[in-house]
Amino acid sequence: MPAGRTAARENRAFLGRAVRYLAEEVGIRQFLDIGTGLPATVNVHEVAQQAAPESRVLYVDSDPMVLAHARALLTSSPQGRTGYVQADLRDPAGILESPVTREVIDFTRPVALLLSAVLHYIQQEDSTAIIVAALTGALPPGSFLVASHVTGEHDRAGWAAVQRDYRTAGIPVRWRDSDEFARLAFAGLELVSPGVVLVSEWRPDSDGPRPAPAEVSVYGGAACKRWRDAATAIGGLGIGLDDADYVGGVLWYGLTHRGGQGNPEEQKRVITDRLVRWATRDGGDSARTAAAIRSVLDEHLAGR
Ligand SMILES: C[S@@+](CC[C@H](N)C(=O)[O-])C[C@H]1O[C@@H](n2cnc3c(N)ncnc32)[C@H](O)[C@@H]1O
């Protein structure tokens, strides 16, 4: 994470506001926080459980020291639950399949995935996108992703120097510009207002003055996984699949069943097979029906 104290402070405040928004306004009760970091003045379960004491939070970090502190200090309200998993973001299956994860998080109900100031530790574009897709692919519709990322966009030389310092210290990081970050993190998801902005500009608590962009240098955003649009579009094909609840259920099943987790092609195949079977139960051209459904899925699940 950035050397800048302002950046770290603003990022942490953003995380707190995003969790509060999701807990209070959206009603999310489960949080999967990957790249937890050391306990700070405002921690995810505290914010979530202040809004709803029954909230459940899974803390995941690759650093055993961080986890030891988290276990000791990030303890749940009696009504809720916190869990701790030492795992690497680069191994999403390891995170998703951990027995502790399965104990704390119910993947049939909406989850907020938090990737706050952690994606810049992943160097390769393609593997970053695959990791995000694997994680968001495992979440049911109505789930959210909150992510933030350091950028060099507002002070190229200054942040390049910070990046060099990190690399010299053996911590490879890669800053990204806002469009690059938005594409990597939020493709295929529906961003909530105000979109991807500097974290200090994301639903600020007051109209007071905010630090200069170069000092903040962290972008953030929150987005929802809503498959209702895909269900509506499939209904609009006029092939007898106009029951949005049924289609939504099949989408949910395909997106969350174990074999399809994180594998968009497998998910689309499972969804298409089920819908074609239903749409052609009284006869009809399966191949054409499948092609029509596939084109909607490709459009709506694009970039995942
Ligand atoms: C800058 S801190 C962010 C802490 C917190 N999320 C926040 O926004 O304030 C980054 C954290 O990510 C963890 N981290 C870095 N690379 C990771 C990886 N590949 N898998 C899991 N955690 C990782 C680090 O150990 C560190 O605790």
The ligand as an SDF file (V2000), in Angstrom:
LIG
                    3D

 27 29  0  0  0  0  0  0  0  0999 V2000
   -2.4640   -2.2120    2.0710 C   0  0  0  0  0  0  0  0  0  0  0  0
   -3.0780   -3.5100    3.0100 S   0  0  0  0  0  0  0  0  0  0  0  0
   -4.8010   -3.1990    2.8310 C   0  0  0  0  0  0  0  0  0  0  0  0
   -5.5390   -3.4000    4.1120 C   0  0  0  0  0  0  0  0  0  0  0  0
   -7.0330   -3.1220    4.0350 C   0  0  0  0  0  0  0  0  0  0  0  0
   -7.6890   -3.9570    3.0530 N   0  0  0  0  0  0  0  0  0  0  0  0
   -7.3010   -1.6660    3.7730 C   0  0  0  0  0  0  0  0  0  0  0  0
   -7.8460   -1.3570    2.7030 O   0  0  0  0  0  0  0  0  0  0  0  0
   -6.9940   -0.8400    4.6080 O   0  0  0  0  0  0  0  0  0  0  0  0
   -2.8260   -4.8910    1.9730 C   0  0  0  0  0  0  0  0  0  0  0  0
   -3.0040   -6.2320    2.6440 C   0  0  0  0  0  0  0  0  0  0  0  0
   -3.0910   -7.1980    1.6080 O   0  0  0  0  0  0  0  0  0  0  0  0
   -2.3570   -8.3340    2.0000 C   0  0  0  0  0  0  0  0  0  0  0  0
   -1.9480   -9.0160    0.7690 N   0  0  0  0  0  0  0  0  0  0  0  0
   -1.0030   -8.6460   -0.1260 C   0  0  0  0  0  0  0  0  0  0  0  0
   -0.9210   -9.5320   -1.1290 N   0  0  0  0  0  0  0  0  0  0  0  0
   -1.8440  -10.5000   -0.8530 C   0  0  0  0  0  0  0  0  0  0  0  0
   -2.2380  -11.7060   -1.5020 C   0  0  0  0  0  0  0  0  0  0  0  0
   -1.6620  -12.0700   -2.6430 N   0  0  0  0  0  0  0  0  0  0  0  0
   -3.1960  -12.4470   -0.9370 N   0  0  0  0  0  0  0  0  0  0  0  0
   -3.7850  -12.0750    0.2300 C   0  0  0  0  0  0  0  0  0  0  0  0
   -3.4590  -10.9390    0.8910 N   0  0  0  0  0  0  0  0  0  0  0  0
   -2.4950  -10.1670    0.3600 C   0  0  0  0  0  0  0  0  0  0  0  0
   -1.1940   -7.7960    2.8020 C   0  0  0  0  0  0  0  0  0  0  0  0
   -0.6840   -8.7850    3.6640 O   0  0  0  0  0  0  0  0  0  0  0  0
   -1.8620   -6.6510    3.5290 C   0  0  0  0  0  0  0  0  0  0  0  0
   -2.3420   -7.0630    4.7740 O   0  0  0  0  0  0  0  0  0  0  0  0
  1  2  1  0
  2  3  1  0
  2 10  1  0
  3  4  1  0
  4  5  1  0
  5  6  1  0
  5  7  1  0
  7  8  2  0
  7  9  1  0
 10 11  1  0
 11 12  1  0
 11 26  1  0
 12 13  1  0
 13 14  1  0
 13 24  1  0
 14 15  1  0
 14 23  1  0
 15 16  2  0
 16 17  1  0
 17 18  1  0
 17 23  2  0
 18 19  1  0
 18 20  2  0
 20 21  1  0
 21 22  2  0
 22 23  1  0
 24 25  1  0
 24 26  1  0
 26 27  1  0
M  CHG  2   2   1   9  -1
M  END
$$$$
